[in-house]
Amino acid sequence: MMILRSSPASPFARKVRIAMSLLGLEAKIQVQPADPNDAADTLRKQNPLGKIPVLLREDGSALYDSRVILEYLDHLAGGGRIIPRNYDARLAALTLQALCDGICDASLLVVYEGRYRPADMKVQSWVERQEEKVARALAALEGAPPPLDATPHVGQIALACTLGYRDLRFAGTWRKTHPRLVAWHDKFAAQVPVFAATKVAA
């Protein structure tokens, strides 16, 4: 059996868990917790970067990051399920995933700045730069929300997890000014039950 090393609050690990469900692969993958902050955790041997998620294959090899894992899971499920076969559609899905992963990366940097850096060493202009990235990306998505496929592709999965992470770590402040994304989020949640099942309480 394969093993997914992850943390419940990680939006990147949540992407993988949702994909596992959509592709019918949950019975083939055991989810095990990982602590990127624990130097004794074997995570750092499985991924030298010490980041989650990591998928340990049955032959002992490790796959990371979430984008690579999703590519592999789609392959295991026959291909073309969550990563479109059509080249233009594939590019659109991967570009949406990259945008949403970028929002999560910037959001995580803001979280880590508050969590790990002493107050007298914080650089507000750097925090604001990350927040501006998020604001621009959410504005672009609000202006043209993506469609939602019957089986969501990697970009749509990433968007749902990104909005979920903004709910978790930033009190859902995005909802006040992005009504079209709120409607999209609610439609995704209704269509994909595992989205609620993987939600972490704030």
C-alpha positions in Angstrom: 0.0 0.0 0.0 1.2 3.5 -0.8 1.5 6.1 2.0 0.7 9.8 1.9 2.7 11.8 4.4 0.6 14.9 5.1 -0.9 17.3 7.6 -4.7 18.0 7.8 -4.3 21.8 7.6 -2.1 21.8 4.5 -4.0 23.0 1.4 -1.5 21.0 -0.8 -2.1 17.8 1.0 -5.9 18.5 0.9 -5.6 18.6 -2.9 -4.1 15.1 -2.9 -6.7 13.7 -0.6 -9.6 15.1 -2.7 -8.0 13.7 -5.8 -7.6 10.3 -4.1 -11.4 10.3 -3.5 -12.4 11.5 -6.9 -10.2 8.9 -8.6 -11.3 6.0 -6.4 -7.8 5.4 -5.0 -8.4 5.9 -1.2 -8.2 2.2 -0.5 -4.7 2.1 -2.1 -3.2 4.9 -0.1 -2.8 5.1 3.7 -2.6 8.7 5.1 0.0 9.2 7.8 0.8 12.4 9.6 4.0 14.3 9.1 5.5 17.2 11.0 7.8 19.4 8.9 9.0 21.2 12.0 10.2 18.0 13.7 13.9 17.3 12.8 13.4 13.7 13.9 10.5 13.1 11.5 11.4 10.8 8.6 9.8 13.3 6.3 13.2 15.0 5.7 14.6 11.7 4.4 11.6 11.1 2.2 11.7 14.7 0.8 15.0 16.5 1.3 13.1 19.8 1.3 11.2 18.6 4.4 7.9 19.7 2.8 4.5 18.0 2.6 2.8 16.2 1.0 5.0 13.2 0.0 3.6 10.1 -1.6 5.6 6.9 -0.8 5.1 4.3 -3.5 5.1 0.6 -2.8 8.7 0.3 -4.2 9.9 2.8 -1.5 10.4 5.7 -3.9 8.9 9.1 -3.0 7.0 11.6 -5.0 6.6 15.3 -4.3 5.2 18.0 -4.5 1.4 17.9 -4.8 1.5 18.7 -8.5 3.7 15.7 -9.2 1.6 13.5 -6.9 -1.6 14.5 -8.7 0.0 13.8 -12.1 0.9 10.3 -10.8 -2.6 9.6 -9.3 -4.2 10.6 -12.6 -1.9 8.2 -14.4 -2.8 5.4 -12.0 -6.5 6.0 -12.6 -6.1 5.7 -16.4 -5.2 9.3 -17.3 -7.4 12.1 -18.4 -9.5 12.1 -15.3 -8.3 15.2 -13.4 -5.7 16.3 -15.9 -7.3 16.8 -19.3 -5.8 15.0 -22.3 -6.6 17.8 -24.7 -3.5 20.1 -24.8 -5.3 23.4 -24.5 -7.5 22.2 -21.7 -4.5 20.7 -20.0 -2.7 24.0 -20.1 -5.7 25.8 -18.7 -6.0 23.4 -15.8 -2.3 23.5 -15.0 -2.2 27.3 -15.2 -5.2 27.6 -12.8 -3.5 25.2 -10.4 -0.3 27.3 -10.6 -2.2 30.4 -9.8 -4.0 28.8 -6.8 -0.8 27.2 -5.5 0.8 30.7 -5.8 -2.0 32.1 -3.6 -1.3 29.4 -1.0 2.4 30.0 -1.1 2.0 33.7 -0.5 -0.6 33.0 2.2 1.7 30.5 4.0 4.5 33.1 4.0 2.3 35.5 5.7 1.3 32.9 8.3 4.9 31.9 8.9 5.9 35.5 9.3 3.4 35.9 12.1 4.2 32.5 13.6 8.0 32.3 13.6 9.5 35.8 13.2 9.9 37.9 16.4 7.6 41.0 16.3 10.6 43.4 16.3 12.0 41.7 13.2 8.9 41.6 11.0 9.1 43.5 7.7 5.6 44.9 7.0 6.4 45.8 3.4 7.3 42.2 2.7 4.1 41.0 4.2 2.1 43.5 2.2 3.8 42.3 -0.9 2.5 38.8 -0.3 -0.9 40.1 0.5 -0.9 42.0 -2.8 -0.2 38.9 -4.7 -3.2 37.2 -3.1 -5.4 40.2 -3.7 -4.5 40.4 -7.4 -5.0 36.6 -7.9 -8.3 36.5 -6.2 -9.5 39.6 -8.1 -8.6 37.8 -11.4 -10.5 34.7 -10.3 -13.5 36.8 -9.2 -13.6 38.5 -12.6 -13.6 35.1 -14.4 -14.4 32.2 -12.2 -13.5 28.9 -13.9 -16.1 26.3 -14.9 -16.6 23.3 -12.7 -16.4 20.0 -14.4 -18.4 16.9 -13.4 -15.1 15.5 -12.2 -13.1 18.5 -11.1 -9.6 18.9 -12.7 -6.5 19.8 -10.8 -7.0 23.5 -11.2 -10.5 23.4 -9.9 -9.4 21.2 -7.0 -6.6 23.6 -6.2 -9.0 26.6 -6.2 -11.3 24.9 -3.8 -8.4 24.1 -1.4 -7.1 27.6 -1.8 -10.4 29.2 -0.8 -10.6 26.7 2.1 -7.2 27.7 3.3 -8.1 31.4 3.2 -11.1 30.4 5.4 -9.0 28.5 7.8 -6.1 30.9 8.3 -7.5 34.3 7.3 -11.1 34.1 8.8 -12.7 33.9 5.3 -12.1 37.6 4.7 -12.1 36.9 0.9 -15.8 36.2 1.0 -16.8 39.8 1.6 -15.6 41.1 -1.8 -15.7 38.0 -3.9 -19.3 36.9 -4.2 -18.8 34.9 -7.5 -16.0 32.9 -5.8 -18.3 32.3 -2.8 -20.9 30.8 -5.2 -18.2 28.7 -7.0 -16.9 27.5 -3.6 -20.4 26.5 -2.5 -21.1 24.7 -5.7 -17.8 22.7 -5.4 -18.6 21.8 -1.8 -22.0 20.5 -2.8 -20.7 18.5 -5.7 -17.6 17.0 -3.9 -18.5 15.6 -0.5 -14.8 14.8 0.3 -14.2 18.6 0.4 -16.2 18.9 3.6 -14.7 15.6 4.9 -11.2 17.1 4.7 -12.0 20.4 6.3 -10.1 21.4 9.4 -11.7 23.5 12.1 -10.1 26.9 12.7 
